[in-house]
Amino acid sequence: MSLLIQNLDFSYNRKSRVFAGFGVEFQGGINVLLGANGSGKTTLFKILATVMEPKSGEISLNGTSFTAKDYRRRISYIPQNFDVYPHVTVRRFLEFVGGVKYGYGKAKTREEIARVSEVADISDFLDKKIGKLSGGMRQRVGIAQAIIGDSALIIADEPTAGLDPEQRNKFNVILKRITRDKIILLSTHIIEDISEYYDSIVIISKGKITFKGDFKTLANSLNDRMVEFDVGIDDMGSIEKSCHIISKDYRGETVTVKAVTETVGEGMARVTPTLTDIWTFYR
């Protein structure tokens, strides 16, 4: 399983270039894309979902080109807020997806609904109207519609936003359950979710990749490089030139600084970086 992006160029106008020669490869499993606002992650998702067309570049999904007629049939999308057709029941909506996207007949549609309902754990509320469901339930319906037809690529844009910790955990567990023979590409801003659920983590900043690897590699990437120390306000200028500043805590005329540096100077103490520290460094 592979989603390959090569030499991607995209801009909204002459002064707003998002990607220039961008390239990355995503493998099967759950791939999470992290990035601050304006980093390019939402634009990338829109391009992959064929909502927008790049100026140039190549995209292929398991060898199928982005420009091929059947590319769209091989992808599914889970929006941040899955709240479509509020007056329609879950079952009726899934019947609509199966019929419109894949042209399934009644028997095949019933078979698919039974399959995806079990995987996404929505069997208990198939005949409820979507507008009556909780946020967590609606997101599980989003997963169900995304795996009808067994799509090769599932794109999920901030799918856990607005969910409580228990709902986020259940959502991630269900995603993990469906990773076989699929590429799941999702974005999130919830650092606490970046853990054993995800097979690959990609951090993007201003249209460029600043990190790509698994959770363990990310968590250990700043080991023995993070320091904390106090410095006078007047000396901050020189400190900012010699270190990558992560945080500054002003206390009168003194500043407590947390920074990434290759050498430990006088008065500096090694500290263990938090996930927030690591995210701040790469973003």
MIFIMAR-302311 format. One line per field, with one value per residue (C-alpha): residue number from 1; residue in one letter; x negated, y negated, z. Coordinates in steps of 0.02 Angstrom, whole numbers. Layout:
# residues N
i: (NUM|...)
aa: (a|...)
u: (X|...)
v: (Y|...)
w: (Z|...)
END
This chain:
# residues 283
i: (1|2|3|4|5|6|7|8|9|10|11|12|13|14|15|16|17|18|19|20|21|22|23|24|25|26|27|28|29|30|31|32|33|34|35|36|37|38|39|40|41|42|43|44|45|46|47|48|49|50|51|52|53|54|55|56|57|58|59|60|61|62|63|64|65|66|67|68|69|70|71|72|73|74|75|76|77|78|79|80|81|82|83|84|85|86|87|88|89|90|91|92|93|94|95|96|97|98|99|100|101|102|103|104|105|106|107|108|109|110|111|112|113|114|115|116|117|118|119|120|121|122|123|124|125|126|127|128|129|130|131|132|133|134|135|136|137|138|139|140|141|142|143|144|145|146|147|148|149|150|151|152|153|154|155|156|157|158|159|160|161|162|163|164|165|166|167|168|169|170|171|172|173|174|175|176|177|178|179|180|181|182|183|184|185|186|187|188|189|190|191|192|193|194|195|196|197|198|199|200|201|202|203|204|205|206|207|208|209|210|211|212|213|214|215|216|217|218|219|220|221|222|223|224|225|226|227|228|229|230|231|232|233|234|235|236|237|238|239|240|241|242|243|244|245|246|247|248|249|250|251|252|253|254|255|256|257|258|259|260|261|262|263|264|265|266|267|268|269|270|271|272|273|274|275|276|277|278|279|280|281|282|283)
aa: (m|s|l|l|i|q|n|l|d|f|s|y|n|r|k|s|r|v|f|a|g|f|g|v|e|f|q|g|g|i|n|v|l|l|g|a|n|g|s|g|k|t|t|l|f|k|i|l|a|t|v|m|e|p|k|s|g|e|i|s|l|n|g|t|s|f|t|a|k|d|y|r|r|r|i|s|y|i|p|q|n|f|d|v|y|p|h|v|t|v|r|r|f|l|e|f|v|g|g|v|k|y|g|y|g|k|a|k|t|r|e|e|i|a|r|v|s|e|v|a|d|i|s|d|f|l|d|k|k|i|g|k|l|s|g|g|m|r|q|r|v|g|i|a|q|a|i|i|g|d|s|a|l|i|i|a|d|e|p|t|a|g|l|d|p|e|q|r|n|k|f|n|v|i|l|k|r|i|t|r|d|k|i|i|l|l|s|t|h|i|i|e|d|i|s|e|y|y|d|s|i|v|i|i|s|k|g|k|i|t|f|k|g|d|f|k|t|l|a|n|s|l|n|d|r|m|v|e|f|d|v|g|i|d|d|m|g|s|i|e|k|s|c|h|i|i|s|k|d|y|r|g|e|t|v|t|v|k|a|v|t|e|t|v|g|e|g|m|a|r|v|t|p|t|l|t|d|i|w|t|f|y|r)
u: (0|-72|-16|-157|-166|-307|-358|-192|-168|-16|25|186|111|-59|-92|-21|-124|-84|-191|-348|-420|-333|-350|-308|-257|-125|-117|27|89|135|32|59|19|-21|-38|4|134|68|-55|29|108|288|236|147|303|410|290|288|478|481|570|425|301|114|17|-103|-164|-121|-7|22|119|52|-2|163|133|222|287|361|550|565|454|605|685|534|540|658|669|716|746|711|896|995|1168|1249|1433|1491|1669|1613|1581|1407|1466|1544|1387|1275|1393|1373|1182|1179|1296|1225|1038|1028|1193|1232|1399|1511|1434|1254|1299|1378|1222|1107|1211|1206|1017|974|1099|1009|837|887|997|1154|1277|1375|1426|1443|1624|1595|1590|1414|1465|1511|1340|1200|1036|950|1091|1088|901|926|1055|920|805|943|980|793|765|913|837|672|583|393|369|468|439|496|480|474|595|578|605|744|744|708|559|667|746|575|507|653|634|448|479|604|482|347|468|486|305|277|250|289|198|278|221|285|244|259|206|228|51|110|183|13|-32|-26|127|29|-95|-175|-184|-220|-242|-224|-274|-249|-229|-383|-405|-502|-479|-428|-436|-347|-294|-447|-565|-470|-466|-654|-706|-757|-835|-993|-961|-832|-896|-823|-910|-887|-951|-935|-816|-959|-1047|-898|-957|-1118|-1030|-904|-1047|-1133|-983|-815|-699|-550|-474|-510|-443|-472|-501|-543|-716|-750|-686|-674|-711|-681|-782|-858|-1047|-1189|-1301|-1265|-1331|-1359|-1198|-1103|-1016|-960|-772|-655|-552|-363|-261|-212|-397|-432|-283|-339|-513|-454|-308)
v: (0|-168|-347|-433|-623|-694|-872|-948|-1133|-1231|-1413|-1510|-1664|-1737|-1789|-1634|-1483|-1332|-1194|-1201|-1032|-947|-759|-623|-440|-367|-180|-69|-101|-260|-410|-569|-740|-877|-1060|-1233|-1340|-1389|-1244|-1169|-1012|-1057|-1110|-943|-850|-947|-906|-721|-721|-799|-954|-1060|-1029|-1059|-1166|-1022|-862|-678|-584|-398|-278|-100|-144|-227|-405|-554|-594|-421|-406|-277|-370|-445|-275|-220|-360|-408|-563|-593|-778|-865|-881|-737|-813|-782|-748|-769|-708|-547|-387|-312|-160|-266|-372|-219|-150|-314|-305|-126|-162|-329|-299|-115|-76|68|157|187|354|293|134|232|341|190|101|256|266|84|69|205|132|-46|10|-78|68|5|-158|-117|-175|-337|-503|-572|-739|-651|-570|-629|-692|-527|-428|-539|-516|-327|-346|-443|-293|-175|-273|-288|-100|-55|16|49|-111|-103|-281|-360|-546|-615|-802|-838|-693|-698|-886|-917|-739|-703|-590|-432|-466|-503|-341|-241|-327|-286|-105|-84|-164|-43|100|57|23|187|153|-33|-197|-309|-489|-603|-770|-823|-964|-860|-815|-694|-582|-556|-386|-202|-221|-292|-201|-357|-540|-679|-859|-993|-1176|-1307|-1176|-1075|-917|-944|-769|-596|-439|-337|-394|-322|-411|-575|-558|-525|-650|-787|-677|-755|-915|-1004|-1122|-1245|-1396|-1572|-1724|-1912|-2001|-2100|-1939|-1863|-1928|-1828|-1674|-1672|-1669|-1519|-1411|-1357|-1433|-1325|-1431|-1587|-1623|-1804|-1833|-2015|-2049|-1862|-1743|-1554|-1482|-1308|-1278|-1150|-1156|-1038|-1098|-1126|-1292|-1354|-1364|-1253|-1094|-949|-922|-792|-868|-852|-813|-997|-1046|-927|-990|-1170|-1128|-1049|-1162)
w: (0|-49|-78|-170|-193|-300|-349|-297|-334|-279|-246|-218|-304|-347|-167|-82|-131|-22|-99|-206|-257|-110|-94|31|33|149|181|239|416|509|455|555|484|610|567|632|546|375|365|211|284|240|66|42|98|-26|-166|-121|-114|-290|-225|-290|-430|-408|-531|-560|-482|-477|-357|-364|-253|-268|-444|-492|-549|-470|-644|-677|-690|-552|-426|-337|-317|-217|-87|54|162|344|379|544|582|508|510|340|309|491|455|370|466|472|373|236|222|205|72|-21|-13|-74|-218|-277|-258|-303|-390|-273|-285|-134|-85|-96|-3|141|148|155|288|397|376|409|552|647|614|660|806|747|739|890|807|622|621|715|624|604|680|843|867|982|908|941|859|705|686|691|552|460|475|417|259|224|223|114|-44|42|-11|-19|50|192|223|392|424|613|647|837|858|984|1052|1235|1281|1291|1120|1044|1112|1040|872|864|916|773|649|706|674|488|440|349|163|186|200|330|324|462|537|718|833|991|1040|1175|1039|959|1031|995|883|738|626|553|604|481|539|406|423|287|153|203|304|466|537|475|580|714|887|975|856|881|1071|1077|943|1065|1199|1272|1174|1284|1419|1542|1617|1683|1591|1606|1489|1411|1361|1269|1100|1102|1173|1030|906|985|1035|968|1097|1146|1285|1388|1562|1613|1798|1825|1752|1733|1600|1624|1453|1385|1226|1109|1093|1049|1191|1375|1437|1613|1714|1592|1651|1542|1549|1473|1332|1336|1180|1175|1177|1033|934|961|897|734|690)
END
